Each structure stands twice: as C-alpha cells, then as structure tokens.
Amino acid sequence: MVNPIRGLFEITKITDKNGVDRTDGRYPLRLKRRCRLYILGCDAPLLAEYAPRDDENYGGTLRTSLVEQLEAFQGVWKITTLNSVYYFKEL
C-alpha cells in the first residue's frame, strides 16, 4: 500500500480542463469533503480516502481518472486528471 501525503486535505474546487466548474454527476457532492491523498504518480489514478468530520455522514474512497499533472503551491494542490482538475487545500 502506498503511504498518503501527510495531513488532511479538503476538496475546494473541481473543474473541467477548460476551467469550468464540474456540476454534473456526483462532482458537487465532493466539494468541501475532507480526505487523505494517495498519489501513485502520473499515469495512475489519484485515490482520496474520505475522512469525515464527526457530524458528517459520508465515507469511502474517491478514485479519479489517470493523473496527468501535479502542482502544489502554498498549501494548495492542483491535480489534473484525464477528465477533470481537482483542487485540494491542506488543513
């Protein structure tokens, strides 16, 4: 098993590759969820294991399409996949 990136993250934004917010499917439900990130590298999916707060009722793991690019700057991770761009804020 791959170790997670240390700490918890919150999903702050999910867009398509043109920068338009993803409002289709389950994308809006994922916003503001806390998770631990497991990055296997480019050309592999990103795994985000949900870590709900005490008053939240969700769980499981988000598995994205294959990662194309990773960027991190001042506590914000931008992860571009084949289908979407995810933004995570370190908590």
C-alpha positions in Angstrom: 0.0 0.0 0.0 1.2 3.5 -0.8 1.5 5.9 2.1 -0.7 9.0 2.0 0.6 12.5 1.7 0.8 13.7 5.3 -2.2 15.6 6.7 -5.7 16.1 5.7 -7.0 17.9 2.7 -10.3 19.5 1.7 -11.6 19.4 -1.9 -12.2 23.1 -2.7 -12.9 23.0 -6.4 -13.4 20.6 -9.3 -13.3 21.9 -12.9 -13.1 20.5 -16.4 -9.9 21.1 -18.2 -11.2 24.4 -19.5 -11.7 25.7 -16.0 -15.5 25.4 -15.9 -16.8 24.1 -12.6 -18.0 20.5 -12.8 -21.7 20.5 -11.8 -22.6 17.2 -13.4 -23.0 13.8 -11.7 -21.5 13.5 -8.2 -18.9 16.2 -8.5 -20.8 18.8 -6.5 -21.2 16.4 -3.6 -17.5 16.0 -3.3 -16.8 19.7 -2.6 -15.7 20.5 1.0 -15.1 16.9 1.8 -12.0 16.1 3.9 -9.7 13.3 2.7 -6.2 11.8 2.8 -4.5 11.8 -0.6 -2.7 8.8 -2.1 -0.8 9.9 -5.2 0.6 7.0 -7.1 2.2 9.3 -9.7 1.4 10.4 -13.2 -0.4 7.8 -15.4 -2.1 6.3 -12.3 -5.3 7.3 -10.6 -5.4 9.5 -7.6 -7.0 8.0 -4.5 -8.7 10.2 -1.9 -9.8 8.4 1.2 -12.6 10.4 2.8 -12.2 11.5 6.4 -15.5 12.9 7.5 -15.9 15.2 10.5 -17.9 13.9 13.4 -21.2 15.5 12.2 -20.8 14.3 8.5 -22.2 11.2 7.0 -20.0 10.0 4.1 -17.2 7.6 3.6 -15.3 5.6 1.1 -12.6 6.4 -1.4 -12.7 8.7 -4.5 -10.7 7.2 -7.4 -10.0 9.6 -10.3 -9.1 9.0 -13.8 -5.3 8.9 -14.6 -3.3 11.8 -13.2 -1.6 13.9 -15.9 0.0 16.7 -13.8 0.6 17.6 -10.1 1.2 21.1 -8.8 1.5 22.3 -5.2 1.8 25.9 -4.1 1.3 27.3 -0.6 -0.8 24.5 0.8 -3.0 24.1 -2.4 -2.6 21.1 -4.6 -3.9 21.2 -8.2 -4.2 17.8 -9.7 -5.0 17.4 -13.4 -6.5 14.1 -14.5 -7.7 12.9 -17.9 -11.2 14.2 -17.2 -11.0 16.9 -14.5 -8.9 19.3 -12.4 -9.1 18.9 -8.6 -8.0 21.5 -6.1 -7.2 20.4 -2.6 -6.4 22.7 0.4 -4.2 21.4 3.2 -5.9 21.6 6.5 
